[in-house]
Amino acid sequence: MIRLNAKIILILSVLFFMACDKKTNTVVVKSQQAENLIDHVNPLMGTDSEFSLSNGNTYPAIATPWGMNFWTPQTAKMGDGWAYKYDDYTIRGIKQTHQPSPWINDYAAFSLMAVTGDLKYKEDERISYFSHKAEVVKPNYYSVYLADYDVTAEVSPTERAAHFRFTFPESDSSFILLDAFFKGSMVKIIPEERKIIGYCRNNSGGVPDNFHNYFVAEFDKDFELNHTWGDDWNLVKNSINNEGEHVGAIIGFKTKKGEQVHVKVASSFISHEQAALNLKTEIGNDSFENTKEKARAAWEKELQRIVIEDDNIDNIRTFYSCLYRVLLFPRKFYEYDANGNIMHYSPYNGEVLPGYMFTDNGFWDTFRAVFPFFNMMYPELNTQIMEGLANTYKESGWLPEWASPGHRDCMIGSNSATIVADAFLKGKMNKKDVDVLFEAVLKNANVGDGRPENSVGRAGLSYYNTLGYVPYDVGIHENAARTLEYAFADFTIAKMAEKLGKQNLAKDFYSKSNNYKNLFDPSTNLMRGKNEDGTFQTPFNPLKWGDAFTEGNSLHYTWSVFHDTQGLIDLMGGKANFEAKLDEVFDMPPDFDASYYGFTIHEIREMQIANMGNYAHGNQPIQHMIYLYNYANASYKAQEKVRDVLTKLYSATPDGYCGDEDNGQTSAWYVYSALGFYPVTPGINQYVIGSPLFKKATLQLENGNTFKISAPNNSKDNVFIEGVLLNGKPWNNSFVNFEDIQNGGHLEFDMNSTPNKDWANKPENTPFSMSKSVKE
């Protein structure tokens, strides 16, 4: 039982737990039950998106936390990365999906759909109108009324399986279709076992030649007819087998009004036998309600790790909707054999091997806050992910930077180093994996040949290691962004080497982490592309997106010196200039130059319409920037701007994000910031303080300790910190330490409507910077 704010208890009691005696007009309050935090989650947050404008670019993932398989309603055509768009009003089926983003697209997808009356199985013909008014969307449960067929379709998930329930009308012609999708598929109907088995091979890259997703679907009703279709939607009546580019299966029967047909479905990347084992292990003889309840309990276990108490229900809903997104990726890509041993199909070499494997993650996004969040709240999970990364290196020779399911050519950087180092430095790595992973990050930093994709390892490595930067004029795009990200990765490698006792190696990488200075242009106080001969690129427009930078401009990437903000302050001529430069980004109009792309990409449009100047929170490179005011002893500006972003750019609605959600990163920013702090520098044991959103948050840590964050006088107007107590003692630093949280305790904020410019205003109160550490 969790304790609720008194006002929330009153509201919930009156609205949800009352019964009215009409004769006496008295209100009878029923007993208060434990709150289900899952009820605050809206999986539709961010689904009102399209190619030209992202309000999240999400889909409703009906799944368990980090599940191997998700399920989602499919409103778009097969192969469309925007599988579910909130404004669509027809549905084609409910599909198993593994898609991490519309830009990466899906793999191993197949779908189920119910129809009645005339048999309609082709994708464009079987669609049914539906309404959000007759749709229920929860992380553990999805229900939709298929209006054209008078059928209600429901699904509830497990990690590797799902339970469907179709409620039919009275009909002599009721059908369930299994679409195995394109790029190679097979179906086999086994009427005597009420079963369909098969495989699908659709993918968007990153798979070995022997890649298959094997599935099994078990029904609780006899089949009265069975058909298949083959390529070009060719219907083969009374058949039980089909194999080709794109095939599917149809089973049919008569139904009574309200008759429910259940389908239990599971899949495996290993074999049909393993798919059947997954089904037996995860659902077995469970009823639909059993499956639904188990999925609810799986979510409650994780959501209850952070309990919010506040009187703003909208903010609570946004918090848990964001937390839900943080807990979806990376996806478990491993299975259990009959003896309970962990094994995985390798998306790198095609073999079935022992041990953990995770996938569907872009580290360019998630190194910033998602993995630091795992290290804080889910260290056991992150230890497993690290083992999976070690397995990836053993199986492919490289660490992934964007995996879905294998190596994909997307984004830039060497951010796997940061994720590995942060886990190691916070003790979230098994000893057996340390040497393997350190070897892997060193290979990224020293070997340029043999990279399986341009995004893997370091593009431009030889230039970076000789010149100290990736040149602008040698044909390597986004060169300045690469340089800045490599420099930070070098810092985290240095920290890891130092802890391993490799002092000479640490010294070398600390030196290389200063390479960010090579791109600083003192005439503009901005980062700028530099040519091979040492001259800066010309012409130079700080508003130009792309070119030397990645999905941003110089105004965004200048701040990508995560490890040495004080060094950047020094380059700019001091804290006053640094603070003024930060102010400039917010105070200027949202002007931009999109000429590099030839059109206005969605990230630009999202910046333009947010009314925050050139601050582009909808994309990752700048998301830490607000917190940098703390390094200039202007914490009050960070407090105000953090609260603005929390309350203006996020909501638990279909248009609730201000750009791509991206594997939990944009959500993780909200979760951290709503708690009151943010991991500006992964690899360091500090979180930089902003402005807590709630009156109280309680963190149940995995080590058994509890850390409480309270701000009793918090309100819409009280966004500024008057003072802070840590475990009852005054805390004047604009950061809180990792160890202070893990040890358990109480961080208490005294909030006010006016800024206290004296709080955390001394140099020793600022967060870590490499230059500051050297000086000290």
C-alpha positions in Angstrom: 0.0 0.0 0.0 1.4 3.4 -0.9 0.6 6.6 0.8 -1.2 9.2 -1.3 -1.4 12.9 -0.9 -4.5 13.8 1.1 -6.0 15.8 -1.7 -5.5 13.0 -4.2 -7.1 10.5 -1.8 -10.1 12.8 -1.5 -10.5 13.3 -5.2 -10.1 9.6 -6.0 -12.5 8.7 -3.2 -15.2 11.0 -4.4 -14.8 10.3 -8.1 -14.0 6.6 -8.2 -15.0 4.9 -5.0 -18.4 6.4 -4.1 -21.9 5.1 -4.3 -24.9 7.5 -3.8 -28.0 6.5 -1.7 -30.7 8.2 -3.7 -33.2 8.2 -0.8 -30.9 10.0 1.7 -28.6 11.8 -0.8 -25.7 10.6 1.4 -22.4 9.5 -0.1 -21.1 6.1 0.9 -17.3 5.9 0.4 -16.0 2.4 -0.4 -12.7 1.2 1.0 -9.7 2.7 -0.6 -7.6 0.2 -2.6 -3.9 0.4 -3.4 -3.3 2.6 -6.4 -2.4 1.0 -9.6 0.3 3.2 -11.1 -0.1 1.5 -14.5 -3.5 3.4 -14.7 -1.5 6.6 -15.0 0.3 5.5 -18.1 -0.9 6.6 -21.5 0.8 4.5 -24.2 -0.7 6.8 -26.8 1.6 9.6 -25.7 3.5 10.7 -28.7 1.5 8.8 -31.3 0.1 11.9 -33.0 3.2 12.1 -35.3 4.2 11.9 -38.9 7.3 12.3 -41.1 7.2 16.0 -41.1 6.5 16.7 -37.5 7.2 14.4 -34.5 5.2 14.7 -31.3 7.1 11.6 -30.1 7.1 9.2 -33.1 5.9 6.5 -30.8 3.4 3.6 -31.1 1.4 2.1 -28.3 3.7 -0.7 -27.2 1.6 -3.5 -25.5 4.4 -5.3 -23.8 6.1 -6.1 -20.5 9.2 -4.2 -19.5 12.1 -4.8 -21.9 10.1 -7.6 -23.5 11.4 -9.6 -26.5 8.2 -8.9 -28.3 5.8 -6.0 -28.3 2.4 -5.9 -29.8 0.7 -2.8 -31.4 -2.4 -2.0 -33.4 -1.5 -1.5 -37.1 -3.2 1.4 -38.8 -0.7 1.9 -41.6 0.4 -0.4 -44.4 2.9 -3.2 -43.9 6.4 -1.8 -43.8 5.4 1.7 -42.9 7.6 2.9 -40.0 4.6 4.9 -38.7 2.6 1.8 -38.0 0.1 3.5 -35.7 -0.9 7.1 -36.2 -3.3 8.6 -33.8 -5.3 10.4 -36.5 -5.9 7.3 -38.5 -9.4 5.8 -38.2 -9.0 2.3 -39.8 -7.0 -0.6 -38.5 -5.5 -3.6 -40.4 -4.6 -5.9 -37.5 -2.6 -6.2 -34.3 1.0 -7.0 -35.0 4.0 -8.3 -33.2 6.6 -5.6 -33.5 10.2 -5.0 -32.6 10.5 -1.5 -34.0 12.6 0.9 -31.9 11.8 3.9 -34.1 10.1 4.7 -37.4 13.4 5.7 -38.9 15.0 2.3 -38.1 11.7 0.5 -38.9 10.5 -2.9 -38.0 11.7 -6.5 -38.2 10.2 -9.9 -37.5 6.6 -8.6 -37.6 3.4 -10.6 -38.2 -0.2 -9.7 -37.4 -3.6 -11.2 -36.5 -6.9 -9.8 -37.6 -10.5 -10.9 -37.2 -13.2 -10.4 -39.9 -16.8 -11.5 -40.4 -19.1 -11.9 -43.4 -17.5 -11.9 -46.8 -13.9 -13.0 -46.5 -11.6 -10.0 -46.8 -7.9 -10.9 -46.2 -6.0 -8.5 -48.4 -4.3 -5.7 -46.5 -6.3 -2.8 -48.0 -9.6 -4.7 -48.0 -9.7 -6.1 -44.5 -9.4 -2.8 -42.8 -12.0 -1.8 -40.3 -13.0 1.5 -38.9 -12.4 2.1 -35.3 -12.6 4.9 -32.8 -10.5 5.9 -29.8 -13.8 6.1 -27.9 -14.0 2.3 -28.3 -10.3 1.6 -27.7 -8.6 0.8 -24.4 -4.8 1.2 -24.3 -2.7 0.2 -21.4 0.8 -1.2 -21.2 -0.5 -4.6 -20.3 -3.7 -4.6 -22.3 -5.2 -3.4 -25.6 -8.8 -3.6 -26.8 -10.4 -2.2 -29.9 -13.8 -2.5 -31.4 -13.6 -3.4 -35.1 -16.7 -1.6 -36.3 -17.0 -3.2 -39.8 -17.1 -6.7 -38.3 -18.8 -6.2 -34.9 -15.7 -7.8 -33.3 -13.9 -6.7 -30.2 -10.2 -7.7 -30.4 -8.1 -7.8 -27.2 -4.5 -8.7 -26.5 -2.3 -9.0 -23.4 1.5 -9.7 -23.5 4.2 -11.7 -21.9 7.9 -11.2 -22.7 7.9 -13.7 -25.6 4.2 -14.5 -26.1 0.7 -12.9 -26.0 -2.9 -13.9 -25.4 -5.6 -12.7 -27.8 -9.3 -12.7 -27.2 -11.7 -12.0 -30.0 -15.4 -11.5 -29.2 -17.5 -12.3 -32.2 -21.1 -11.6 -33.3 -23.5 -14.3 -34.4 -22.1 -15.2 -37.8 -21.8 -18.2 -40.2 -18.6 -16.6 -41.5 -16.2 -15.6 -38.8 -12.5 -15.6 -39.6 -9.1 -15.0 -38.0 -6.2 -14.1 -40.3 -2.5 -14.5 -39.7 -0.5 -12.3 -42.0 3.2 -13.4 -42.0 4.3 -10.3 -43.9 6.8 -9.8 -46.7 10.5 -10.6 -47.4 10.0 -14.3 -46.9 7.4 -16.1 -44.8 5.8 -19.5 -44.2 2.6 -20.7 -42.6 1.3 -24.2 -41.8 -2.2 -24.8 -40.4 -2.6 -27.9 -38.2 -6.4 -28.2 -37.8 -6.3 -31.3 -35.6 -4.2 -29.3 -33.1 -6.1 -26.1 -33.6 -2.7 -24.5 -34.4 -0.9 -22.4 -36.9 2.9 -22.4 -37.1 5.2 -20.5 -39.4 7.9 -17.9 -39.7 8.5 -14.4 -40.9 11.7 -12.9 -42.2 10.9 -9.3 -42.8 13.6 -6.9 -41.6 15.2 -3.5 -42.3 18.8 -4.7 -42.2 21.1 -5.9 -39.5 20.3 -9.6 -39.8 22.3 -12.7 -40.8 21.2 -14.8 -43.8 19.6 -17.4 -41.6 17.4 -14.9 -39.7 13.8 -16.2 -38.9 11.2 -15.3 -36.4 9.4 -18.6 -35.7 5.8 -18.4 -34.4 3.1 -20.6 -33.1 -0.6 -19.7 -32.6 -2.9 -22.0 -30.6 -6.7 -21.6 -30.7 -9.4 -22.8 -28.4 -12.0 -23.5 -31.1 -12.1 -26.0 -33.9 -11.5 -24.8 -37.5 -14.4 -25.3 -39.9 -12.3 -24.1 -42.8 -8.7 -23.3 -43.5 -7.2 -21.4 -46.4 -3.8 -19.8 -47.1 -2.6 -17.1 -49.4 0.6 -17.0 -51.4 2.5 -14.3 -53.2 0.5 -11.5 -54.8 -2.4 -12.3 -52.4 -3.2 -15.4 -54.3 -5.9 -17.3 -52.2 -5.4 -21.1 -52.0 -8.6 -22.5 -50.6 -8.7 -25.5 -48.3 -4.9 -25.5 -48.1 -2.8 -25.9 -45.0 0.7 -24.9 -46.2 2.2 -21.9 -48.0 5.7 -20.5 -48.3 7.0 -17.6 -50.4 7.7 -13.9 -50.4 4.5 -13.0 -48.5 2.1 -15.6 -47.3 -0.7 -15.9 -44.7 -3.2 -18.2 -43.1 -7.0 -18.0 -42.7 -9.1 -20.1 -40.3 -12.9 -19.8 -40.1 -15.8 -21.0 -38.1 -19.4 -20.2 -37.1 -19.9 -18.1 -34.0 -22.7 -17.2 -31.6 -23.3 -13.7 -30.4 -20.7 -12.8 -27.8 -18.7 -16.0 -28.4 -15.1 -15.5 -27.4 -12.2 -17.2 -29.3 -8.8 -17.2 -27.6 -5.5 -17.4 -29.4 -2.2 -17.9 -27.6 0.8 -16.8 -29.6 4.5 -17.0 -29.0 7.6 -16.6 -31.1 11.3 -17.4 -31.1 14.4 -16.4 -33.1 15.7 -19.9 -32.5 13.2 -22.5 -33.7 9.6 -23.6 -33.8 10.3 -25.9 -30.9 11.6 -23.0 -28.9 8.5 -20.9 -29.8 6.3 -23.7 -28.5 8.4 -23.8 -25.3 8.1 -20.0 -24.9 4.3 -20.4 -25.2 4.2 -23.2 -22.7 6.5 -21.5 -20.2 5.0 -18.0 -20.3 1.2 -18.7 -20.8 0.6 -22.4 -20.6 -2.9 -23.0 -19.3 -3.4 -19.4 -18.1 -6.7 -17.7 -18.9 -6.8 -14.3 -20.7 -7.4 -12.6 -17.3 -4.4 -14.4 -15.8 -2.1 -13.2 -18.6 -3.4 -9.7 -18.3 -2.9 -9.7 -14.5 0.6 -11.0 -14.8 1.5 -8.3 -17.2 -0.1 -5.7 -14.9 2.0 -7.0 -12.0 5.2 -6.9 -14.1 4.6 -3.2 -14.8 3.5 -2.4 -11.2 6.7 -4.0 -9.9 8.8 -1.6 -11.9 6.6 1.5 -11.7 6.3 1.2 -7.9 10.0 1.7 -7.7 9.3 5.4 -7.9 6.2 6.6 -6.0 5.1 10.2 -6.6 2.9 12.1 -4.2 1.4 15.3 -5.5 -1.8 17.2 -6.2 -1.3 17.6 -9.9 -2.7 14.5 -11.5 -1.7 15.6 -15.0 2.0 15.8 -14.1 1.7 12.4 -12.4 0.3 10.9 -15.6 3.0 12.4 -17.6 5.7 11.1 -15.3 4.5 7.5 -15.4 3.9 7.7 -19.1 7.5 8.7 -19.6 8.7 6.1 -17.1 6.9 3.5 -19.1 8.8 4.5 -22.2 12.2 4.4 -20.3 11.4 0.8 -19.4 10.8 -0.6 -22.9 14.2 -0.5 -24.5 16.7 -2.1 -25.0 14.8 -5.2 -25.8 15.6 -8.6 -24.4 16.9 -10.7 -27.3 17.4 -13.9 -25.3 15.3 -17.0 -24.5 15.3 -19.8 -22.0 15.8 -23.5 -22.9 13.9 -26.4 -21.3 16.4 -26.4 -18.4 16.0 -22.6 -17.8 19.4 -21.8 -19.3 19.7 -18.4 -21.0 20.5 -18.5 -24.7 20.2 -16.3 -27.7 20.2 -16.3 -31.4 23.0 -14.0 -32.4 21.9 -11.3 -34.8 25.6 -10.9 -35.6 26.8 -14.4 -36.6 23.5 -16.3 -36.9 24.5 -18.9 -34.2 22.6 -20.0 -31.1 24.8 -19.2 -28.1 24.6 -19.1 -24.3 24.2 -15.9 -22.4 22.4 -12.6 -22.5 21.7 -10.4 -25.6 19.8 -7.1 -25.8 19.0 -5.0 -28.9 17.0 -2.2 -30.3 18.9 0.8 -29.0 20.7 3.8 -30.4 23.4 4.8 -28.0 23.7 8.3 -29.6 20.4 8.9 -27.8 20.4 6.8 -24.7 24.0 7.3 -23.3 22.8 10.6 -22.1 20.1 9.6 -19.5 18.6 6.2 -20.1 21.7 4.1 -19.1 22.6 6.4 -16.2 19.0 5.8 -15.0 19.5 2.1 -15.2 22.7 2.4 -13.2 20.8 4.3 -10.6 17.5 2.3 -10.4 18.1 -1.0 -12.3 21.7 -2.0 -11.8 21.0 -5.8 -12.1 19.4 -5.2 -15.5 22.4 -3.0 -16.6 24.8 -5.7 -15.5 22.9 -8.1 -17.9 23.0 -5.6 -20.7 26.8 -5.3 -20.2 27.1 -9.0 -20.5 25.0 -8.7 -23.7 27.4 -6.1 -25.0 30.4 -8.4 -24.2 28.6 -11.1 -26.2 28.1 -8.7 -29.1 31.8 -7.9 -29.2 32.7 -11.6 -29.1 30.2 -12.4 -31.9 30.8 -9.5 -34.2 34.2 -8.1 -33.2 32.7 -4.7 -32.4 30.5 -3.0 -29.9 27.2 -1.8 -31.3 26.3 1.9 -31.6 22.8 1.3 -33.2 21.5 -2.3 -33.0 18.2 -3.4 -34.5 18.7 -6.4 -34.2 22.3 -6.4 -35.4 24.6 -3.5 -36.4 22.8 -0.7 -38.3 24.3 2.3 -40.0 22.6 5.1 -38.1 23.9 8.2 -36.2 27.4 8.9 -35.1 29.8 8.8 -32.2 31.5 6.2 -30.1 29.0 6.3 -27.3 29.2 2.6 -26.4 32.4 3.6 -24.6 30.4 5.9 -22.3 27.8 3.3 -21.6 30.4 0.7 -20.7 32.5 3.1 -18.6 29.6 4.5 -16.7 28.4 1.0 -15.8 31.9 -0.1 -14.7 32.6 3.0 -12.7 29.3 2.6 -10.8 30.0 -1.1 -10.2 27.3 -2.5 -12.5 29.5 -5.0 -14.4 30.4 -8.6 -13.8 34.2 -9.1 -13.4 34.2 -11.6 -16.3 33.0 -8.9 -18.7 35.4 -6.1 -17.7 38.4 -7.1 -19.7 36.3 -8.0 -22.8 34.5 -4.7 -22.7 37.6 -2.6 -22.1 39.3 -4.3 -25.0 36.2 -3.5 -27.1 36.2 0.3 -26.2 40.0 0.4 -26.9 39.4 -1.2 -30.3 36.9 1.5 -31.1 39.4 4.2 -30.2 42.4 2.6 -32.1 41.2 0.5 -35.0 39.6 2.1 -38.1 39.6 -0.8 -40.5 37.0 -3.6 -40.7 34.1 -1.7 -39.3 30.8 -3.5 -40.3 28.9 -0.3 -40.6 30.0 3.4 -40.8 28.3 4.0 -37.5 30.3 1.3 -35.7 33.7 2.3 -34.3 34.9 5.7 -35.3 34.6 7.2 -38.7 37.5 9.5 -39.4 39.6 7.8 -36.7 43.0 8.2 -38.3 42.4 12.0 -38.7 41.1 12.3 -35.2 44.1 10.4 -33.7 46.7 12.4 -35.7 45.2 15.9 -36.0 43.0 15.9 -32.8 39.8 16.4 -34.8 37.9 15.0 -37.8 38.4 17.6 -40.6 35.6 19.3 -42.3 36.9 19.0 -45.9 37.8 15.3 -46.2 34.4 13.9 -47.1 33.4 12.8 -43.6 30.0 14.3 -42.8 29.0 15.6 -39.4 32.7 15.9 -38.6 32.6 18.5 -35.8 29.9 16.5 -34.0 32.0 13.4 -34.3 35.0 15.1 -32.8 33.1 16.4 -29.8 31.5 13.0 -29.1 34.8 11.1 -29.5 36.5 13.5 -27.1 33.8 12.7 -24.4 34.2 9.0 -25.1 37.9 9.4 -24.6 37.3 11.0 -21.2 35.1 8.0 -20.1 37.8 5.6 -21.3 40.3 7.5 -19.3 38.2 7.2 -16.2 37.8 3.5 -16.7 41.5 3.0 -17.4 42.3 4.9 -14.2 40.1 2.7 -12.1 41.7 -0.4 -13.7 45.1 0.9 -12.6 46.3 1.6 -16.1 47.6 5.1 -15.4 49.6 5.7 -18.6 46.7 4.7 -20.7 44.4 7.0 -18.6 46.8 9.9 -19.1 46.8 9.4 -22.8 43.0 9.4 -23.0 42.6 12.3 -20.7 44.9 14.2 -23.1 42.7 13.2 -26.1 39.6 14.3 -24.3 40.8 17.8 -24.6 40.4 17.6 -28.4 37.1 19.5 -28.1 39.3 22.6 -27.8 40.5 22.1 -31.4 37.1 23.1 -32.7 36.5 26.2 -30.5 36.5 29.4 -32.5 37.3 32.3 -30.1 36.0 34.9 -32.7 32.5 33.5 -32.3 32.7 31.6 -29.0 31.3 28.6 -30.8 32.3 25.2 -32.1 33.1 25.2 -35.8 34.2 22.8 -38.4 37.9 22.8 -39.1 39.7 21.9 -42.3 42.6 19.5 -42.6 45.1 22.4 -42.9 44.0 23.8 -39.6 41.8 26.6 -40.9 38.2 27.0 -39.9 35.4 26.2 -42.4 34.1 29.1 -44.3 31.6 30.4 -44.8 30.3 29.7 -41.3 26.6 30.1 -40.3 25.9 29.1 -36.7 22.3 28.5 -37.6 23.1 25.9 -40.3 21.8 22.5 -39.3 23.7 19.4 -40.3 26.9 19.8 -42.3 29.5 19.8 -39.6 27.0 18.7 -37.0 24.3 16.0 -36.5 20.7 17.1 -36.5 21.6 20.4 -35.0 23.8 23.4 -35.5 26.7 25.1 -33.8 24.5 26.7 -31.2 23.5 23.3 -30.1 26.7 21.4 -30.3 28.9 24.0 -28.7 27.7 22.7 -25.4 28.7 19.0 -26.1 31.6 19.1 -23.7 29.9 17.0 -21.1 33.1 16.3 -19.2 34.7 19.8 -19.1 32.2 22.6 -18.9 34.7 24.6 -16.9 37.1 24.2 -19.7 34.5 25.6 -22.1 33.8 28.4 -19.7 37.5 29.3 -19.8 37.6 29.2 -23.6 34.7 31.6 -23.6 36.4 34.1 -21.3 34.7 33.4 -18.1 31.4 32.6 -16.5 29.7 35.9 -17.5 30.4 35.3 -21.2 29.3 31.6 -20.8 26.1 32.6 -19.2 25.4 35.2 -21.8 26.0 32.7 -24.6 23.5 30.3 -22.9 21.0 33.2 -22.7 21.5 34.0 -26.3 20.2 30.6 -27.5 17.0 31.1 -25.6 16.5 34.8 -26.3 17.0 34.8 -30.1 14.2 33.9 -32.6 14.0 30.3 -33.9 15.9 31.1 -37.0 17.6 28.3 -39.0 19.4 27.3 -42.1 18.1 24.0 -43.6 20.1 24.2 -46.8 22.3 21.1 -46.0 19.2 18.9 -46.1 17.3 20.7 -48.9 14.1 20.8 -46.8 13.0 21.6 -43.3 13.6 18.4 -41.3 11.2 17.6 -38.6 13.7 18.4 -35.8 14.0 22.0 -37.1 10.3 22.4 -37.2 9.9 21.2 -33.7 12.4 23.7 -32.5 10.7 26.5 -34.4 7.3 25.9 -32.9 8.3 25.4 -29.3 8.8 29.2 -28.7 12.1 28.7 -26.8 14.4 30.5 -29.2 17.0 28.2 -30.7 16.7 25.7 -27.9 15.8 22.4 -29.6 14.7 20.1 -26.7 13.0 17.8 -29.2 16.4 16.4 -30.2 19.1 14.9 -28.0 22.3 17.0 -28.5 21.1 20.0 -26.5 19.0 18.3 -23.8 21.6 18.8 -21.1 22.2 22.4 -21.9 19.9 24.0 -19.4 21.7 22.4 -16.6 25.0 24.1 -17.6 23.8 27.3 -15.9 24.8 25.6 -12.7 28.5 25.5 -13.7 28.3 29.3 -14.1 26.8 29.7 -10.6 23.5 30.8 -12.2 21.5 27.8 -11.0 18.3 29.9 -10.7 18.2 30.1 -14.5 18.4 26.4 -14.8 15.6 26.0 -12.3 13.3 28.3 -14.2 14.0 26.8 -17.6 13.9 23.2 -16.5 10.4 23.8 -15.1 9.3 25.5 -18.3 10.3 22.5 -20.4 8.7 20.0 -17.9 5.4 21.8 -17.9 5.2 23.2 -21.5 6.8 20.6 -23.7 5.5 17.3 -22.2 2.0 16.0 -21.5 0.4 12.5 -21.3 -1.4 13.1 -24.6 -1.0 11.9 -28.2 1.0 15.1 -29.0 2.8 15.0 -25.7 6.4 15.1 -26.8 8.3 17.9 -28.4 10.2 15.7 -30.8 11.3 12.1 -31.2 11.1 10.1 -28.0 13.9 7.9 -29.1 14.3 4.7 -27.1 13.4 6.4 -23.8 15.9 9.2 -23.9 13.5 12.2 -24.2 11.4 10.4 -21.5 14.4 9.8 -19.3 15.1 13.6 -19.4 11.6 14.2 -18.0 11.8 11.4 -15.3 15.2 12.7 -14.0 14.3 16.4 -14.3 10.9 15.9 -12.6 12.8 14.2 -9.7 15.0 17.3 -9.5 18.3 16.4 -11.1 20.0 15.2 -14.3 23.2 13.2 -15.3 25.0 15.8 -17.3 28.2 13.8 -17.3 27.8 10.0 -17.5 30.9 8.4 -16.0 30.9 10.8 -13.1 29.1 10.2 -9.8 27.1 13.4 -9.9 23.6 14.5 -10.9 23.1 18.2 -11.6 20.2 19.8 -9.7 17.4 21.6 -11.5 13.8 22.2 -10.2 11.9 19.2 -8.8 8.3 19.0 -10.1 6.6 17.1 -7.3 6.0 17.6 -3.6 7.4 14.1 -2.9 9.0 11.3 -4.7 10.2 8.0 -3.1 12.8 5.9 -4.8 13.0 2.3 -3.8 16.5 1.3 -4.7 17.5 -2.1 -5.8 19.9 -2.4 -2.8 17.0 -2.1 -0.4 17.6 1.5 0.5 15.0 4.3 0.1 15.8 7.8 -1.1 13.2 10.4 -0.6 13.0 13.7 -2.5 10.6 16.3 -1.1 9.5 19.8 -1.8 6.5 20.4 0.4 5.9 24.0 -0.7 6.3 23.1 -4.4 3.8 24.7 -6.8 3.3 26.1 -10.2 4.8 29.4 -9.1 7.4 28.1 -6.7 10.0 26.9 -9.2 13.1 28.4 -7.6 15.2 26.7 -4.9 15.4 28.7 -1.7 17.6 26.1 0.0 18.3 22.4 0.2 18.8 19.9 3.0 20.5 16.5 2.5 19.7 14.2 5.4 18.8 17.2 7.5 21.9 19.2 6.8 22.2 22.3 4.6 23.3 21.3 1.0 24.8 24.2 -1.0 26.0 22.3 -4.0 24.2 22.4 -7.3 24.6 18.6 -7.6 23.9 15.5 -5.6 26.2 12.5 -5.5 25.4 9.0 -6.8 26.5 7.5 -3.5 24.2 9.8 -1.5 21.3 8.4 -3.4 22.4 4.7 -3.3 23.0 5.0 0.5 19.4 6.1 1.0 18.4 9.3 2.6 16.3 12.4 2.2 16.9 15.4 -0.2 14.6 18.2 0.8 13.9 21.3 -1.3 12.6 24.6 0.0 10.9 26.2 -3.0 10.1 29.8 -3.6 8.5 32.0 -6.3 11.6 34.2 -6.5 15.2 33.1 -7.1 17.8 32.8 -4.4 20.9 33.8 -6.3 23.0 33.1 -3.2 22.3 29.4 -3.2 25.1 27.3 -4.7 26.8 30.5 -5.9 30.5 29.7 -5.0 33.0 28.0 -7.4 33.2 25.0 -5.0 29.4 24.5 -5.3 29.5 23.7 -9.1 29.4 20.2 -10.5 32.4 18.3 -11.8 34.5 19.5 -14.7 37.8 18.0 -15.8 39.6 21.3 -15.8 38.2 22.1 -12.3 39.3 18.7 -11.1 42.9 19.3 -12.4 43.0 22.8 -10.8 41.9 21.4 -7.4 
